[in-house]
Amino acid sequence: MRATPSALISEKGQRVQLRVLGRFYQLSQDELRTVLGIPAGPPGLGITVDRDRLQFEFEGQPIIELTEKQLKRLLSRQPAKES
């Protein structure tokens, strides 16, 4: 059985920790915006996890919804730590 994705936002929205397909990623909010292809903006981030789908809500931007596999592809260039 594999772990479901998870997300933790810390440092007043400046740091994001993600677990995607068994790997851990730590990014700044700006790095996450870059990965998702949206412009820099003010702090303010919400992440919803529902089974294998993640929704990212940044202030002033449309909601971005991705599957765990889609997010993994986008994060593939980021440093990761094995679980």
A tleap script that builds the chain and sets N, CA, C and O, in Angstrom:
source leaprc.protein.ff14SB
mol = sequence {
  NMET ARG ALA THR PRO SER ALA LEU ILE SER
  GLU LYS GLY GLN ARG VAL GLN LEU ARG VAL
  LEU GLY ARG PHE TYR GLN LEU SER GLN ASP
  GLU LEU ARG THR VAL LEU GLY ILE PRO ALA
  GLY PRO PRO GLY LEU GLY ILE THR VAL ASP
  ARG ASP ARG LEU GLN PHE GLU PHE GLU GLY
  GLN PRO ILE ILE GLU LEU THR GLU LYS GLN
  LEU LYS ARG LEU LEU SER ARG GLN PRO ALA
  LYS GLU CSER
}
set mol.1.N position { 0.840 -1.173 0.000 }
set mol.1.CA position { 0.000 0.000 0.000 }
set mol.1.C position { 0.892 1.246 0.000 }
set mol.1.O position { 1.826 1.344 0.796 }
set mol.2.N position { 0.608 2.170 -0.872 }
set mol.2.CA position { 1.420 3.385 -0.930 }
set mol.2.C position { 0.744 4.506 -0.168 }
set mol.2.O position { -0.477 4.526 -0.010 }
set mol.3.N position { 1.559 5.438 0.301 }
set mol.3.CA position { 1.043 6.577 1.053 }
set mol.3.C position { 0.346 7.554 0.119 }
set mol.3.O position { 0.742 7.722 -1.034 }
set mol.4.N position { -0.685 8.187 0.627 }
set mol.4.CA position { -1.360 9.217 -0.156 }
set mol.4.C position { -0.526 10.496 -0.112 }
set mol.4.O position { 0.298 10.668 0.787 }
set mol.5.N position { -0.734 11.391 -1.073 }
set mol.5.CA position { 0.031 12.642 -1.052 }
set mol.5.C position { -0.332 13.466 0.175 }
set mol.5.O position { -1.419 13.331 0.735 }
set mol.6.N position { 0.598 14.318 0.578 }
set mol.6.CA position { 0.323 15.219 1.692 }
set mol.6.C position { 1.052 16.532 1.463 }
set mol.6.O position { 1.969 16.625 0.647 }
set mol.7.N position { 0.617 17.550 2.208 }
set mol.7.CA position { 1.215 18.881 2.077 }
set mol.7.C position { 1.217 19.565 3.429 }
set mol.7.O position { 0.294 19.396 4.226 }
set mol.8.N position { 2.265 20.342 3.681 }
set mol.8.CA position { 2.379 21.130 4.894 }
set mol.8.C position { 2.908 22.500 4.502 }
set mol.8.O position { 3.927 22.614 3.820 }
set mol.9.N position { 2.210 23.531 4.938 }
set mol.9.CA position { 2.635 24.910 4.682 }
set mol.9.C position { 3.154 25.468 6.004 }
set mol.9.O position { 2.472 25.378 7.025 }
set mol.10.N position { 4.357 26.044 5.991 }
set mol.10.CA position { 4.943 26.581 7.221 }
set mol.10.C position { 5.563 27.943 6.975 }
set mol.10.O position { 5.560 28.458 5.857 }
set mol.11.N position { 6.096 28.515 8.048 }
set mol.11.CA position { 6.748 29.823 7.999 }
set mol.11.C position { 5.844 30.883 7.375 }
set mol.11.O position { 6.249 31.628 6.484 }
set mol.12.N position { 4.621 30.925 7.867 }
set mol.12.CA position { 3.629 31.911 7.415 }
set mol.12.C position { 3.417 31.856 5.902 }
set mol.12.O position { 3.290 32.887 5.241 }
set mol.13.N position { 3.382 30.631 5.367 }
set mol.13.CA position { 3.105 30.450 3.947 }
set mol.13.C position { 4.313 30.537 3.047 }
set mol.13.O position { 4.176 30.459 1.826 }
set mol.14.N position { 5.495 30.697 3.614 }
set mol.14.CA position { 6.696 30.853 2.785 }
set mol.14.C position { 7.332 29.527 2.390 }
set mol.14.O position { 8.016 29.473 1.368 }
set mol.15.N position { 7.133 28.440 3.165 }
set mol.15.CA position { 7.733 27.137 2.885 }
set mol.15.C position { 6.623 26.116 2.677 }
set mol.15.O position { 5.594 26.149 3.351 }
set mol.16.N position { 6.848 25.215 1.740 }
set mol.16.CA position { 5.885 24.160 1.439 }
set mol.16.C position { 6.632 22.832 1.425 }
set mol.16.O position { 7.669 22.695 0.776 }
set mol.17.N position { 6.091 21.860 2.146 }
set mol.17.CA position { 6.629 20.509 2.124 }
set mol.17.C position { 5.567 19.608 1.515 }
set mol.17.O position { 4.409 19.626 1.933 }
set mol.18.N position { 5.965 18.829 0.534 }
set mol.18.CA position { 5.036 17.947 -0.159 }
set mol.18.C position { 5.556 16.510 -0.119 }
set mol.18.O position { 6.760 16.273 -0.217 }
set mol.19.N position { 4.636 15.557 0.026 }
set mol.19.CA position { 4.969 14.146 -0.169 }
set mol.19.C position { 4.171 13.693 -1.382 }
set mol.19.O position { 2.940 13.698 -1.371 }
set mol.20.N position { 4.884 13.305 -2.417 }
set mol.20.CA position { 4.257 12.922 -3.687 }
set mol.20.C position { 4.868 11.607 -4.149 }
set mol.20.O position { 6.077 11.522 -4.363 }
set mol.21.N position { 4.040 10.585 -4.303 }
set mol.21.CA position { 4.477 9.260 -4.731 }
set mol.21.C position { 5.682 8.774 -3.929 }
set mol.21.O position { 6.644 8.246 -4.486 }
set mol.22.N position { 5.610 8.965 -2.594 }
set mol.22.CA position { 6.636 8.455 -1.703 }
set mol.22.C position { 7.891 9.295 -1.575 }
set mol.22.O position { 8.814 8.903 -0.859 }
set mol.23.N position { 7.957 10.428 -2.239 }
set mol.23.CA position { 9.134 11.306 -2.152 }
set mol.23.C position { 8.736 12.612 -1.480 }
set mol.23.O position { 7.603 13.077 -1.602 }
set mol.24.N position { 9.697 13.190 -0.769 }
set mol.24.CA position { 9.467 14.446 -0.063 }
set mol.24.C position { 10.150 15.586 -0.801 }
set mol.24.O position { 11.280 15.457 -1.272 }
set mol.25.N position { 9.440 16.704 -0.893 }
set mol.25.CA position { 9.954 17.905 -1.548 }
set mol.25.C position { 9.771 19.081 -0.603 }
set mol.25.O position { 8.732 19.202 0.046 }
set mol.26.N position { 10.773 19.947 -0.519 }
set mol.26.CA position { 10.681 21.183 0.251 }
set mol.26.C position { 10.957 22.335 -0.700 }
set mol.26.O position { 12.011 22.397 -1.333 }
set mol.27.N position { 10.001 23.238 -0.793 }
set mol.27.CA position { 10.127 24.370 -1.702 }
set mol.27.C position { 9.679 25.641 -1.006 }
set mol.27.O position { 8.903 25.605 -0.051 }
set mol.28.N position { 10.173 26.750 -1.495 }
set mol.28.CA position { 9.610 28.028 -1.072 }
set mol.28.C position { 8.324 28.237 -1.869 }
set mol.28.O position { 8.094 27.570 -2.877 }
set mol.29.N position { 7.496 29.159 -1.412 }
set mol.29.CA position { 6.274 29.449 -2.168 }
set mol.29.C position { 6.618 29.939 -3.570 }
set mol.29.O position { 5.927 29.596 -4.529 }
set mol.30.N position { 7.675 30.737 -3.702 }
set mol.30.CA position { 8.081 31.218 -5.030 }
set mol.30.C position { 8.521 30.062 -5.929 }
set mol.30.O position { 8.196 30.049 -7.117 }
set mol.31.N position { 9.256 29.092 -5.378 }
set mol.31.CA position { 9.663 27.924 -6.179 }
set mol.31.C position { 8.454 27.115 -6.619 }
set mol.31.O position { 8.402 26.638 -7.753 }
set mol.32.N position { 7.475 26.958 -5.724 }
set mol.32.CA position { 6.259 26.230 -6.085 }
set mol.32.C position { 5.502 26.961 -7.187 }
set mol.32.O position { 4.992 26.329 -8.112 }
set mol.33.N position { 5.426 28.279 -7.098 }
set mol.33.CA position { 4.773 29.063 -8.156 }
set mol.33.C position { 5.471 28.828 -9.491 }
set mol.33.O position { 4.817 28.665 -10.521 }
set mol.34.N position { 6.799 28.811 -9.467 }
set mol.34.CA position { 7.556 28.584 -10.701 }
set mol.34.C position { 7.256 27.199 -11.265 }
set mol.34.O position { 7.021 27.056 -12.465 }
set mol.35.N position { 7.262 26.180 -10.410 }
set mol.35.CA position { 6.967 24.808 -10.837 }
set mol.35.C position { 5.582 24.728 -11.483 }
set mol.35.O position { 5.388 24.030 -12.479 }
set mol.36.N position { 4.625 25.454 -10.901 }
set mol.36.CA position { 3.249 25.408 -11.399 }
set mol.36.C position { 3.001 26.370 -12.560 }
set mol.36.O position { 1.919 26.372 -13.148 }
set mol.37.N position { 4.011 27.192 -12.889 }
set mol.37.CA position { 3.888 28.083 -14.034 }
set mol.37.C position { 3.054 29.328 -13.787 }
set mol.37.O position { 2.430 29.852 -14.709 }
set mol.38.N position { 3.039 29.804 -12.551 }
set mol.38.CA position { 2.298 31.034 -12.264 }
set mol.38.C position { 3.277 32.103 -11.777 }
set mol.38.O position { 4.337 31.780 -11.241 }
set mol.39.N position { 2.920 33.369 -11.964 }
set mol.39.CA position { 3.841 34.448 -11.613 }
set mol.39.C position { 3.995 34.619 -10.100 }
set mol.39.O position { 3.157 34.172 -9.317 }
set mol.40.N position { 5.086 35.275 -9.716 }
set mol.40.CA position { 5.314 35.598 -8.311 }
set mol.40.C position { 4.165 36.455 -7.802 }
set mol.40.O position { 3.528 37.179 -8.567 }
set mol.41.N position { 3.914 36.367 -6.521 }
set mol.41.CA position { 2.827 37.135 -5.945 }
set mol.41.C position { 2.943 37.186 -4.440 }
set mol.41.O position { 3.927 36.715 -3.871 }
set mol.42.N position { 1.939 37.757 -3.792 }
set mol.42.CA position { 1.974 37.897 -2.334 }
set mol.42.C position { 1.823 36.539 -1.644 }
set mol.42.O position { 1.313 35.589 -2.238 }
set mol.43.N position { 2.270 36.454 -0.384 }
set mol.43.CA position { 2.041 35.218 0.375 }
set mol.43.C position { 0.549 34.941 0.456 }
set mol.43.O position { -0.270 35.860 0.419 }
set mol.44.N position { 0.218 33.710 0.563 }
set mol.44.CA position { -1.178 33.293 0.632 }
set mol.44.C position { -1.353 32.053 -0.207 }
set mol.44.O position { -1.410 32.129 -1.435 }
set mol.45.N position { -1.438 30.914 0.444 }
set mol.45.CA position { -1.492 29.644 -0.273 }
set mol.45.C position { -2.370 28.683 0.497 }
set mol.45.O position { -2.265 28.572 1.719 }
set mol.46.N position { -3.230 27.994 -0.214 }
set mol.46.CA position { -4.020 26.909 0.355 }
set mol.46.C position { -3.825 25.678 -0.506 }
set mol.46.O position { -3.795 25.767 -1.733 }
set mol.47.N position { -3.692 24.529 0.138 }
set mol.47.CA position { -3.540 23.270 -0.589 }
set mol.47.C position { -4.583 22.298 -0.057 }
set mol.47.O position { -4.697 22.093 1.151 }
set mol.48.N position { -5.338 21.706 -0.967 }
set mol.48.CA position { -6.317 20.691 -0.625 }
set mol.48.C position { -5.873 19.375 -1.251 }
set mol.48.O position { -5.536 19.329 -2.434 }
set mol.49.N position { -5.873 18.307 -0.458 }
set mol.49.CA position { -5.507 16.979 -0.953 }
set mol.49.C position { -6.745 16.101 -0.866 }
set mol.49.O position { -7.356 15.982 0.196 }
set mol.50.N position { -7.115 15.481 -1.993 }
set mol.50.CA position { -8.259 14.576 -2.040 }
set mol.50.C position { -7.839 13.339 -2.823 }
set mol.50.O position { -7.811 13.346 -4.053 }
set mol.51.N position { -7.517 12.293 -2.102 }
set mol.51.CA position { -6.998 11.049 -2.681 }
set mol.51.C position { -5.728 11.339 -3.466 }
set mol.51.O position { -4.714 11.703 -2.870 }
set mol.52.N position { -5.756 11.187 -4.792 }
set mol.52.CA position { -4.527 11.431 -5.570 }
set mol.52.C position { -4.547 12.785 -6.276 }
set mol.52.O position { -3.770 13.007 -7.204 }
set mol.53.N position { -5.422 13.686 -5.850 }
set mol.53.CA position { -5.531 15.007 -6.474 }
set mol.53.C position { -5.156 16.097 -5.474 }
set mol.53.O position { -5.496 16.028 -4.293 }
set mol.54.N position { -4.446 17.104 -5.981 }
set mol.54.CA position { -4.062 18.243 -5.142 }
set mol.54.C position { -4.558 19.518 -5.807 }
set mol.54.O position { -4.435 19.685 -7.020 }
set mol.55.N position { -5.115 20.412 -5.007 }
set mol.55.CA position { -5.546 21.727 -5.485 }
set mol.55.C position { -4.692 22.782 -4.802 }
set mol.55.O position { -4.505 22.757 -3.586 }
set mol.56.N position { -4.179 23.705 -5.598 }
set mol.56.CA position { -3.356 24.795 -5.094 }
set mol.56.C position { -4.109 26.094 -5.301 }
set mol.56.O position { -4.529 26.410 -6.414 }
set mol.57.N position { -4.278 26.846 -4.218 }
set mol.57.CA position { -4.977 28.130 -4.268 }
set mol.57.C position { -4.020 29.225 -3.820 }
set mol.57.O position { -3.676 29.319 -2.642 }
set mol.58.N position { -3.598 30.045 -4.763 }
set mol.58.CA position { -2.749 31.195 -4.474 }
set mol.58.C position { -3.608 32.442 -4.564 }
set mol.58.O position { -4.501 32.538 -5.406 }
set mol.59.N position { -3.332 33.384 -3.698 }
set mol.59.CA position { -4.093 34.632 -3.701 }
set mol.59.C position { -4.025 35.290 -5.075 }
set mol.59.O position { -2.939 35.495 -5.619 }
set mol.60.N position { -5.183 35.617 -5.630 }
set mol.60.CA position { -5.259 36.318 -6.906 }
set mol.60.C position { -5.047 35.450 -8.137 }
set mol.60.O position { -4.924 35.975 -9.244 }
set mol.61.N position { -5.000 34.120 -7.965 }
set mol.61.CA position { -4.784 33.216 -9.102 }
set mol.61.C position { -5.915 32.192 -9.163 }
set mol.61.O position { -6.519 31.874 -8.139 }
set mol.62.N position { -6.207 31.673 -10.365 }
set mol.62.CA position { -7.194 30.590 -10.448 }
set mol.62.C position { -6.672 29.344 -9.723 }
set mol.62.O position { -5.461 29.154 -9.604 }
set mol.63.N position { -7.576 28.510 -9.248 }
set mol.63.CA position { -7.198 27.255 -8.591 }
set mol.63.C position { -6.526 26.338 -9.610 }
set mol.63.O position { -6.990 26.198 -10.741 }
set mol.64.N position { -5.433 25.721 -9.191 }
set mol.64.CA position { -4.721 24.760 -10.034 }
set mol.64.C position { -4.951 23.380 -9.433 }
set mol.64.O position { -4.640 23.154 -8.264 }
set mol.65.N position { -5.496 22.452 -10.228 }
set mol.65.CA position { -5.734 21.094 -9.756 }
set mol.65.C position { -4.893 20.129 -10.583 }
set mol.65.O position { -4.916 20.153 -11.813 }
set mol.66.N position { -4.154 19.284 -9.879 }
set mol.66.CA position { -3.275 18.312 -10.531 }
set mol.66.C position { -3.428 16.951 -9.881 }
set mol.66.O position { -3.760 16.851 -8.699 }
set mol.67.N position { -3.184 15.905 -10.653 }
set mol.67.CA position { -3.077 14.589 -10.043 }
set mol.67.C position { -1.692 14.473 -9.427 }
set mol.67.O position { -0.795 15.262 -9.725 }
set mol.68.N position { -1.534 13.491 -8.575 }
set mol.68.CA position { -0.240 13.251 -7.951 }
set mol.68.C position { 0.837 12.985 -9.007 }
set mol.68.O position { 1.967 13.456 -8.873 }
set mol.69.N position { 0.494 12.242 -10.044 }
set mol.69.CA position { 1.464 11.950 -11.113 }
set mol.69.C position { 1.847 13.196 -11.894 }
set mol.69.O position { 3.013 13.371 -12.246 }
set mol.70.N position { 0.875 14.069 -12.172 }
set mol.70.CA position { 1.181 15.316 -12.882 }
set mol.70.C position { 2.123 16.186 -12.054 }
set mol.70.O position { 3.082 16.747 -12.583 }
set mol.71.N position { 1.847 16.296 -10.753 }
set mol.71.CA position { 2.704 17.090 -9.881 }
set mol.71.C position { 4.096 16.481 -9.803 }
set mol.71.O position { 5.088 17.209 -9.810 }
set mol.72.N position { 4.184 15.179 -9.729 }
set mol.72.CA position { 5.484 14.503 -9.686 }
set mol.72.C position { 6.322 14.861 -10.910 }
set mol.72.O position { 7.521 15.117 -10.793 }
set mol.73.N position { 5.697 14.880 -12.073 }
set mol.73.CA position { 6.423 15.254 -13.303 }
set mol.73.C position { 6.943 16.682 -13.210 }
set mol.73.O position { 8.083 16.951 -13.589 }
set mol.74.N position { 6.126 17.590 -12.714 }
set mol.74.CA position { 6.547 18.982 -12.590 }
set mol.74.C position { 7.673 19.154 -11.571 }
set mol.74.O position { 8.542 20.011 -11.734 }
set mol.75.N position { 7.649 18.340 -10.528 }
set mol.75.CA position { 8.653 18.444 -9.469 }
set mol.75.C position { 9.930 17.664 -9.773 }
set mol.75.O position { 10.903 17.752 -9.024 }
set mol.76.N position { 9.931 16.919 -10.842 }
set mol.76.CA position { 11.046 15.996 -11.111 }
set mol.76.C position { 12.407 16.677 -11.179 }
set mol.76.O position { 13.428 16.011 -11.009 }
set mol.77.N position { 12.451 17.945 -11.414 }
set mol.77.CA position { 13.729 18.660 -11.483 }
set mol.77.C position { 14.149 19.236 -10.136 }
set mol.77.O position { 15.239 19.795 -10.008 }
set mol.78.N position { 13.288 19.100 -9.135 }
set mol.78.CA position { 13.599 19.615 -7.798 }
set mol.78.C position { 14.326 18.551 -6.986 }
set mol.78.O position { 14.089 17.359 -7.183 }
set mol.79.N position { 15.212 18.962 -6.071 }
set mol.79.CA position { 15.855 17.982 -5.170 }
set mol.79.C position { 14.804 17.283 -4.331 }
set mol.79.O position { 13.850 17.916 -3.879 }
set mol.80.N position { 14.964 15.998 -4.120 }
set mol.80.CA position { 14.003 15.222 -3.338 }
set mol.80.C position { 14.746 14.349 -2.345 }
set mol.80.O position { 15.909 13.995 -2.539 }
set mol.81.N position { 14.028 14.007 -1.256 }
set mol.81.CA position { 14.557 13.079 -0.266 }
set mol.81.C position { 13.661 11.868 -0.270 }
set mol.81.O position { 12.437 12.004 -0.276 }
set mol.82.N position { 14.247 10.681 -0.267 }
set mol.82.CA position { 13.456 9.451 -0.200 }
set mol.82.C position { 12.787 9.358 1.155 }
set mol.82.O position { 13.321 9.820 2.163 }
set mol.83.N position { 11.603 8.750 1.165 }
set mol.83.CA position { 10.904 8.541 2.448 }
set mol.83.C position { 11.432 7.310 3.139 }
set mol.83.O position { 10.972 6.968 4.228 }
savepdb mol mol.pdb
quit
